[in-house]
Amino acid sequence: MRKERILALQDALHFIERIGTDSALRRLLRAGADRLDLEGLVALGRERGLDFTPEELVEAHARDTAMRWWHCAGEGRDQRLAGDEPDAAGAGSTATRS
């Protein structure tokens, strides 16, 4: 992968992260949600000093989603390995060792 493409994907990932952390940006997105497309999202990113294409934003979103999925799947696996599997009532393990 070219260095420029990697940097652009990083910028797109930073933009996705900012959406989650920047309340002003979220309000702006909500206000224009009915008329905002990928080009509009790219323009918002550029206004914030980030440089990526619509295609790179789509790829970054897919990678972000995959990372979140793997993170959540890993947490579930770690809980099962630690013996913290919920019981039938939905509560955590309460077994104690003597």
PyMOL commands that place a pseudoatom at each C-alpha (Angstrom):
pseudoatom trace, name=CA, resn=MET, resi=1, chain=A, elem=C, hetatm=0, pos=[0.000, 0.000, 0.000]
pseudoatom trace, name=CA, resn=ARG, resi=2, chain=A, elem=C, hetatm=0, pos=[1.359, 3.430, -0.918]
pseudoatom trace, name=CA, resn=LYS, resi=3, chain=A, elem=C, hetatm=0, pos=[2.396, 5.738, 1.906]
pseudoatom trace, name=CA, resn=GLU, resi=4, chain=A, elem=C, hetatm=0, pos=[-0.019, 8.433, 0.685]
pseudoatom trace, name=CA, resn=ARG, resi=5, chain=A, elem=C, hetatm=0, pos=[-2.908, 5.960, 0.817]
pseudoatom trace, name=CA, resn=ILE, resi=6, chain=A, elem=C, hetatm=0, pos=[-1.977, 4.851, 4.318]
pseudoatom trace, name=CA, resn=LEU, resi=7, chain=A, elem=C, hetatm=0, pos=[-1.901, 8.481, 5.461]
pseudoatom trace, name=CA, resn=ALA, resi=8, chain=A, elem=C, hetatm=0, pos=[-5.261, 9.136, 3.811]
pseudoatom trace, name=CA, resn=LEU, resi=9, chain=A, elem=C, hetatm=0, pos=[-6.787, 6.096, 5.553]
pseudoatom trace, name=CA, resn=GLN, resi=10, chain=A, elem=C, hetatm=0, pos=[-5.365, 7.347, 8.851]
pseudoatom trace, name=CA, resn=ASP, resi=11, chain=A, elem=C, hetatm=0, pos=[-6.963, 10.741, 8.220]
pseudoatom trace, name=CA, resn=ALA, resi=12, chain=A, elem=C, hetatm=0, pos=[-10.289, 9.073, 7.444]
pseudoatom trace, name=CA, resn=LEU, resi=13, chain=A, elem=C, hetatm=0, pos=[-10.036, 7.016, 10.638]
pseudoatom trace, name=CA, resn=HIS, resi=14, chain=A, elem=C, hetatm=0, pos=[-9.250, 10.189, 12.606]
pseudoatom trace, name=CA, resn=PHE, resi=15, chain=A, elem=C, hetatm=0, pos=[-12.361, 11.785, 11.103]
pseudoatom trace, name=CA, resn=ILE, resi=16, chain=A, elem=C, hetatm=0, pos=[-14.483, 8.808, 12.176]
pseudoatom trace, name=CA, resn=GLU, resi=17, chain=A, elem=C, hetatm=0, pos=[-12.962, 9.059, 15.665]
pseudoatom trace, name=CA, resn=ARG, resi=18, chain=A, elem=C, hetatm=0, pos=[-13.719, 12.791, 15.811]
pseudoatom trace, name=CA, resn=ILE, resi=19, chain=A, elem=C, hetatm=0, pos=[-17.345, 12.116, 15.021]
pseudoatom trace, name=CA, resn=GLY, resi=20, chain=A, elem=C, hetatm=0, pos=[-17.425, 10.089, 18.218]
pseudoatom trace, name=CA, resn=THR, resi=21, chain=A, elem=C, hetatm=0, pos=[-15.604, 12.650, 20.354]
pseudoatom trace, name=CA, resn=ASP, resi=22, chain=A, elem=C, hetatm=0, pos=[-16.528, 16.075, 18.927]
pseudoatom trace, name=CA, resn=SER, resi=23, chain=A, elem=C, hetatm=0, pos=[-20.043, 17.086, 19.971]
pseudoatom trace, name=CA, resn=ALA, resi=24, chain=A, elem=C, hetatm=0, pos=[-20.027, 20.155, 17.700]
pseudoatom trace, name=CA, resn=LEU, resi=25, chain=A, elem=C, hetatm=0, pos=[-19.222, 17.966, 14.698]
pseudoatom trace, name=CA, resn=ARG, resi=26, chain=A, elem=C, hetatm=0, pos=[-21.988, 15.517, 15.658]
pseudoatom trace, name=CA, resn=ARG, resi=27, chain=A, elem=C, hetatm=0, pos=[-24.498, 18.376, 15.889]
pseudoatom trace, name=CA, resn=LEU, resi=28, chain=A, elem=C, hetatm=0, pos=[-23.395, 19.586, 12.462]
pseudoatom trace, name=CA, resn=LEU, resi=29, chain=A, elem=C, hetatm=0, pos=[-23.801, 16.095, 11.015]
pseudoatom trace, name=CA, resn=ARG, resi=30, chain=A, elem=C, hetatm=0, pos=[-27.254, 15.666, 12.566]
pseudoatom trace, name=CA, resn=ALA, resi=31, chain=A, elem=C, hetatm=0, pos=[-28.389, 19.041, 11.253]
pseudoatom trace, name=CA, resn=GLY, resi=32, chain=A, elem=C, hetatm=0, pos=[-27.420, 18.139, 7.686]
pseudoatom trace, name=CA, resn=ALA, resi=33, chain=A, elem=C, hetatm=0, pos=[-28.056, 14.402, 7.787]
pseudoatom trace, name=CA, resn=ASP, resi=34, chain=A, elem=C, hetatm=0, pos=[-30.832, 14.499, 5.198]
pseudoatom trace, name=CA, resn=ARG, resi=35, chain=A, elem=C, hetatm=0, pos=[-28.627, 16.164, 2.577]
pseudoatom trace, name=CA, resn=LEU, resi=36, chain=A, elem=C, hetatm=0, pos=[-25.121, 14.969, 3.490]
pseudoatom trace, name=CA, resn=ASP, resi=37, chain=A, elem=C, hetatm=0, pos=[-23.353, 12.498, 1.198]
pseudoatom trace, name=CA, resn=LEU, resi=38, chain=A, elem=C, hetatm=0, pos=[-19.822, 11.100, 1.050]
pseudoatom trace, name=CA, resn=GLU, resi=39, chain=A, elem=C, hetatm=0, pos=[-18.524, 14.206, -0.726]
pseudoatom trace, name=CA, resn=GLY, resi=40, chain=A, elem=C, hetatm=0, pos=[-19.989, 16.333, 2.053]
pseudoatom trace, name=CA, resn=LEU, resi=41, chain=A, elem=C, hetatm=0, pos=[-18.262, 14.204, 4.684]
pseudoatom trace, name=CA, resn=VAL, resi=42, chain=A, elem=C, hetatm=0, pos=[-14.977, 14.524, 2.790]
pseudoatom trace, name=CA, resn=ALA, resi=43, chain=A, elem=C, hetatm=0, pos=[-15.457, 18.313, 2.702]
pseudoatom trace, name=CA, resn=LEU, resi=44, chain=A, elem=C, hetatm=0, pos=[-16.070, 18.367, 6.471]
pseudoatom trace, name=CA, resn=GLY, resi=45, chain=A, elem=C, hetatm=0, pos=[-12.886, 16.367, 6.950]
pseudoatom trace, name=CA, resn=ARG, resi=46, chain=A, elem=C, hetatm=0, pos=[-10.908, 18.777, 4.791]
pseudoatom trace, name=CA, resn=GLU, resi=47, chain=A, elem=C, hetatm=0, pos=[-12.230, 21.697, 6.835]
pseudoatom trace, name=CA, resn=ARG, resi=48, chain=A, elem=C, hetatm=0, pos=[-10.611, 19.965, 9.802]
pseudoatom trace, name=CA, resn=GLY, resi=49, chain=A, elem=C, hetatm=0, pos=[-7.257, 19.455, 8.062]
pseudoatom trace, name=CA, resn=LEU, resi=50, chain=A, elem=C, hetatm=0, pos=[-7.866, 15.844, 7.057]
pseudoatom trace, name=CA, resn=ASP, resi=51, chain=A, elem=C, hetatm=0, pos=[-7.306, 14.636, 3.499]
pseudoatom trace, name=CA, resn=PHE, resi=52, chain=A, elem=C, hetatm=0, pos=[-9.111, 11.545, 2.205]
pseudoatom trace, name=CA, resn=THR, resi=53, chain=A, elem=C, hetatm=0, pos=[-11.367, 10.517, -0.665]
pseudoatom trace, name=CA, resn=PRO, resi=54, chain=A, elem=C, hetatm=0, pos=[-14.898, 9.117, -0.436]
pseudoatom trace, name=CA, resn=GLU, resi=55, chain=A, elem=C, hetatm=0, pos=[-13.507, 5.667, -1.246]
pseudoatom trace, name=CA, resn=GLU, resi=56, chain=A, elem=C, hetatm=0, pos=[-10.922, 5.956, 1.527]
pseudoatom trace, name=CA, resn=LEU, resi=57, chain=A, elem=C, hetatm=0, pos=[-13.635, 7.019, 3.977]
pseudoatom trace, name=CA, resn=VAL, resi=58, chain=A, elem=C, hetatm=0, pos=[-15.694, 3.949, 3.047]
pseudoatom trace, name=CA, resn=GLU, resi=59, chain=A, elem=C, hetatm=0, pos=[-12.627, 1.716, 3.506]
pseudoatom trace, name=CA, resn=ALA, resi=60, chain=A, elem=C, hetatm=0, pos=[-11.740, 3.376, 6.817]
pseudoatom trace, name=CA, resn=HIS, resi=61, chain=A, elem=C, hetatm=0, pos=[-15.310, 2.861, 8.028]
pseudoatom trace, name=CA, resn=ALA, resi=62, chain=A, elem=C, hetatm=0, pos=[-15.127, -0.834, 7.097]
pseudoatom trace, name=CA, resn=ARG, resi=63, chain=A, elem=C, hetatm=0, pos=[-11.799, -1.191, 8.929]
pseudoatom trace, name=CA, resn=ASP, resi=64, chain=A, elem=C, hetatm=0, pos=[-13.131, 0.691, 11.973]
pseudoatom trace, name=CA, resn=THR, resi=65, chain=A, elem=C, hetatm=0, pos=[-16.195, -1.560, 12.084]
pseudoatom trace, name=CA, resn=ALA, resi=66, chain=A, elem=C, hetatm=0, pos=[-14.029, -4.682, 11.769]
pseudoatom trace, name=CA, resn=MET, resi=67, chain=A, elem=C, hetatm=0, pos=[-11.712, -3.518, 14.563]
pseudoatom trace, name=CA, resn=ARG, resi=68, chain=A, elem=C, hetatm=0, pos=[-14.683, -2.811, 16.836]
pseudoatom trace, name=CA, resn=TRP, resi=69, chain=A, elem=C, hetatm=0, pos=[-16.212, -6.198, 16.029]
pseudoatom trace, name=CA, resn=TRP, resi=70, chain=A, elem=C, hetatm=0, pos=[-12.954, -8.022, 16.756]
pseudoatom trace, name=CA, resn=HIS, resi=71, chain=A, elem=C, hetatm=0, pos=[-12.510, -6.036, 19.969]
pseudoatom trace, name=CA, resn=CYS, resi=72, chain=A, elem=C, hetatm=0, pos=[-15.992, -6.984, 21.187]
pseudoatom trace, name=CA, resn=ALA, resi=73, chain=A, elem=C, hetatm=0, pos=[-15.558, -10.597, 20.092]
pseudoatom trace, name=CA, resn=GLY, resi=74, chain=A, elem=C, hetatm=0, pos=[-12.259, -10.698, 21.964]
pseudoatom trace, name=CA, resn=GLU, resi=75, chain=A, elem=C, hetatm=0, pos=[-13.839, -9.358, 25.158]
pseudoatom trace, name=CA, resn=GLY, resi=76, chain=A, elem=C, hetatm=0, pos=[-16.448, -12.107, 25.003]
pseudoatom trace, name=CA, resn=ARG, resi=77, chain=A, elem=C, hetatm=0, pos=[-13.768, -14.726, 24.390]
pseudoatom trace, name=CA, resn=ASP, resi=78, chain=A, elem=C, hetatm=0, pos=[-11.682, -13.408, 27.290]
pseudoatom trace, name=CA, resn=GLN, resi=79, chain=A, elem=C, hetatm=0, pos=[-14.678, -13.582, 29.628]
pseudoatom trace, name=CA, resn=ARG, resi=80, chain=A, elem=C, hetatm=0, pos=[-15.411, -17.176, 28.561]
pseudoatom trace, name=CA, resn=LEU, resi=81, chain=A, elem=C, hetatm=0, pos=[-11.759, -18.164, 29.064]
pseudoatom trace, name=CA, resn=ALA, resi=82, chain=A, elem=C, hetatm=0, pos=[-11.771, -16.586, 32.530]
pseudoatom trace, name=CA, resn=GLY, resi=83, chain=A, elem=C, hetatm=0, pos=[-14.855, -18.605, 33.477]
pseudoatom trace, name=CA, resn=ASP, resi=84, chain=A, elem=C, hetatm=0, pos=[-17.055, -15.521, 33.681]
pseudoatom trace, name=CA, resn=GLU, resi=85, chain=A, elem=C, hetatm=0, pos=[-19.756, -17.016, 31.475]
pseudoatom trace, name=CA, resn=PRO, resi=86, chain=A, elem=C, hetatm=0, pos=[-23.247, -15.768, 32.402]
pseudoatom trace, name=CA, resn=ASP, resi=87, chain=A, elem=C, hetatm=0, pos=[-25.482, -18.365, 33.974]
pseudoatom trace, name=CA, resn=ALA, resi=88, chain=A, elem=C, hetatm=0, pos=[-28.957, -19.219, 32.682]
pseudoatom trace, name=CA, resn=ALA, resi=89, chain=A, elem=C, hetatm=0, pos=[-30.489, -16.280, 34.558]
pseudoatom trace, name=CA, resn=GLY, resi=90, chain=A, elem=C, hetatm=0, pos=[-28.117, -13.880, 32.827]
pseudoatom trace, name=CA, resn=ALA, resi=91, chain=A, elem=C, hetatm=0, pos=[-26.006, -13.111, 35.893]
pseudoatom trace, name=CA, resn=GLY, resi=92, chain=A, elem=C, hetatm=0, pos=[-22.248, -13.571, 36.012]
pseudoatom trace, name=CA, resn=SER, resi=93, chain=A, elem=C, hetatm=0, pos=[-20.604, -16.585, 37.561]
pseudoatom trace, name=CA, resn=THR, resi=94, chain=A, elem=C, hetatm=0, pos=[-21.011, -16.682, 41.337]
pseudoatom trace, name=CA, resn=ALA, resi=95, chain=A, elem=C, hetatm=0, pos=[-19.221, -19.955, 41.977]
pseudoatom trace, name=CA, resn=THR, resi=96, chain=A, elem=C, hetatm=0, pos=[-16.565, -19.875, 44.686]
pseudoatom trace, name=CA, resn=ARG, resi=97, chain=A, elem=C, hetatm=0, pos=[-13.732, -22.291, 45.319]
pseudoatom trace, name=CA, resn=SER, resi=98, chain=A, elem=C, hetatm=0, pos=[-13.198, -23.891, 48.674]
for i in range(1, 98): cmd.bond("trace and resi %d" % i, "trace and resi %d" % (i + 1))
show_as sticks, trace
zoom trace
